[in-house]
Amino acid sequence: MAASTPEERRVIASIAANTRWSREGNRVGATAKARNNSPASIEYWKKKVDPESTMLPAIRLKAAMNAKKAHYDRIALRMRQAKAAKRQATAEEAGAA
């Protein structure tokens, strides 16, 4: 089924996704791997900070929490910087006009 327009591709993708989920009996199990490999999961950060699991559990958890917070703080900083740059560009553009 070849889609020629973006709308057709969207509908085909929707059909595929809905068909897949209609056949899934264990939705939690089907998405567990993706959730554990997501930066939103503390398990992801535990693997990042201590891949060989050599730290004490409490220290590993604290390190993972710090790494996760640093990650989201970096994202927030980049977002603030991008917004400031956009505001500055808009102001300069308005001043030049």
C-alpha positions in Angstrom: 0.0 0.0 0.0 1.9 3.0 -1.3 0.9 6.3 0.2 1.1 9.4 -2.1 0.2 12.1 0.4 1.2 12.9 3.9 -2.4 12.5 5.0 -2.5 9.0 3.5 0.7 8.1 5.3 -0.8 9.3 8.5 -3.9 7.2 8.1 -1.8 4.1 7.1 0.4 4.6 10.2 -2.7 5.0 12.4 -4.2 1.8 11.0 -1.0 -0.1 11.7 -0.7 1.3 15.3 -4.3 0.5 16.1 -4.1 -3.0 14.6 -0.9 -3.7 16.6 -2.5 -2.5 19.9 -5.7 -4.4 19.2 -3.7 -7.6 19.2 -1.7 -6.8 22.4 -2.9 -8.5 25.5 -0.2 -7.1 27.8 0.3 -3.5 27.1 2.4 -2.8 30.1 4.8 -5.7 29.2 4.9 -4.6 25.6 6.2 -1.1 26.5 8.4 -2.1 29.5 11.6 -2.2 27.6 11.0 1.2 26.0 10.1 2.7 29.4 13.2 1.3 31.1 15.4 2.7 28.3 13.9 6.1 28.5 15.7 9.0 30.2 12.5 9.5 32.3 13.2 6.1 34.0 15.6 6.0 37.0 16.7 2.5 35.7 18.1 4.2 32.6 20.2 6.5 34.7 21.3 3.6 37.0 22.7 1.8 33.9 24.3 5.1 32.7 26.1 5.9 36.0 27.0 2.3 36.9 26.8 -0.1 34.0 28.5 -2.9 35.8 26.5 -2.4 39.0 29.5 -2.1 41.3 28.2 0.7 43.5 26.2 0.2 46.6 22.5 0.5 45.8 21.9 3.7 47.8 24.9 5.4 46.2 24.0 4.2 42.7 20.4 5.5 43.2 21.7 8.9 44.4 24.2 9.1 41.5 21.4 8.2 39.0 19.1 10.9 40.5 21.9 13.5 40.2 22.6 12.4 36.6 18.9 12.6 35.7 18.5 16.1 37.3 21.7 17.3 35.4 20.2 16.0 32.1 16.9 17.9 32.6 18.7 21.0 33.8 20.8 21.0 30.7 17.7 20.7 28.6 16.0 23.6 30.5 19.2 25.8 30.1 19.3 25.2 26.3 15.6 26.0 26.1 16.1 29.3 28.0 19.1 30.2 25.8 17.1 29.4 22.6 14.2 31.5 23.8 16.5 34.4 24.7 18.2 34.2 21.3 14.8 34.2 19.6 13.6 37.2 21.6 16.8 39.1 20.8 16.6 38.3 17.1 12.9 39.5 17.1 13.9 42.7 18.9 16.7 43.4 16.5 14.5 42.7 13.5 11.8 45.0 14.9 14.5 47.7 15.6 15.9 47.4 12.0 12.4 47.9 10.5 
